[in-house]
Amino acid sequence: MPAVIVLILGWFTKYLIFKALLYLGVGIGSYVIIQMFFDKFINAGLAQIGGLPQDLVYLIGIAHIDHAISIVISAMSIRALIVSMRTMVAKL
């Protein structure tokens, strides 16, 4: 009887660990892809700011608009990660 329980627990843990690692890999992969696109758009925005008149660039620096944009982009990135992980967990 104990051998059967050990066999069942061994199979269950192996299956559970495999699924957890699989979904963790998919979640990290989707995060990396999303982060790559966000980095592309952030760099494009920074290039556009470089073309603005100097007085406007100073105002942007004083108002810390770059920090606000960074916070919003980070929140969007984390939200995308949460949604992708929730989707993967729902399939578990």
C-alpha positions in Angstrom: 0.0 0.0 0.0 2.7 2.6 0.8 4.4 1.8 -2.5 1.2 2.8 -4.3 1.0 6.1 -2.4 4.6 6.9 -3.1 4.1 6.1 -6.8 1.0 8.3 -7.0 2.7 11.2 -5.1 5.8 10.9 -7.3 3.8 11.1 -10.5 1.7 14.0 -9.2 4.7 16.0 -8.1 6.5 15.4 -11.3 3.5 16.5 -13.3 2.9 19.5 -11.1 6.5 20.6 -11.3 6.6 20.2 -15.1 3.4 22.2 -15.5 4.6 24.9 -13.2 7.9 25.3 -15.0 6.2 25.3 -18.4 3.8 28.0 -17.4 6.5 30.0 -15.7 8.6 29.8 -18.9 5.6 31.0 -21.0 4.9 33.8 -18.6 8.5 35.0 -18.6 8.7 34.7 -22.4 5.6 36.8 -22.9 6.9 39.4 -20.5 10.2 39.6 -22.4 8.4 40.1 -25.7 6.1 42.7 -24.3 9.0 44.5 -22.6 10.8 44.5 -26.0 7.9 46.3 -27.6 7.7 48.8 -24.8 11.4 49.6 -25.0 11.0 50.2 -28.7 8.2 52.7 -28.1 10.1 54.4 -25.3 13.2 54.9 -27.4 11.0 56.3 -30.2 9.4 58.7 -27.8 12.8 59.8 -26.4 14.0 60.4 -30.0 10.9 62.6 -30.6 11.6 64.6 -27.4 15.1 65.3 -28.7 13.6 67.1 -31.6 11.5 69.5 -29.5 12.6 73.1 -28.9 14.9 73.5 -25.9 12.5 75.5 -23.8 9.9 72.8 -24.1 12.5 70.1 -23.2 13.3 72.1 -20.0 9.6 72.3 -19.0 9.3 68.5 -19.6 12.3 68.0 -17.3 10.9 70.3 -14.6 7.5 68.7 -14.6 9.0 65.2 -14.5 6.8 64.1 -17.4 9.4 61.5 -18.2 8.9 59.9 -14.8 5.1 59.9 -15.2 5.4 58.2 -18.6 7.8 55.6 -17.2 5.4 54.8 -14.4 2.5 54.4 -16.8 4.5 52.2 -19.1 5.7 50.0 -16.2 2.1 49.6 -15.0 1.0 48.6 -18.4 3.8 46.1 -18.6 3.0 44.6 -15.2 -0.7 44.4 -16.1 0.2 42.5 -19.3 2.3 40.1 -17.3 -0.6 39.5 -14.8 -3.1 38.9 -17.6 -0.7 36.4 -19.3 0.0 34.5 -16.1 -3.8 34.4 -15.2 -4.5 33.0 -18.6 -1.8 30.3 -18.1 -3.1 29.4 -14.6 -6.6 29.2 -15.9 -5.5 26.5 -18.4 -3.9 24.6 -15.6 
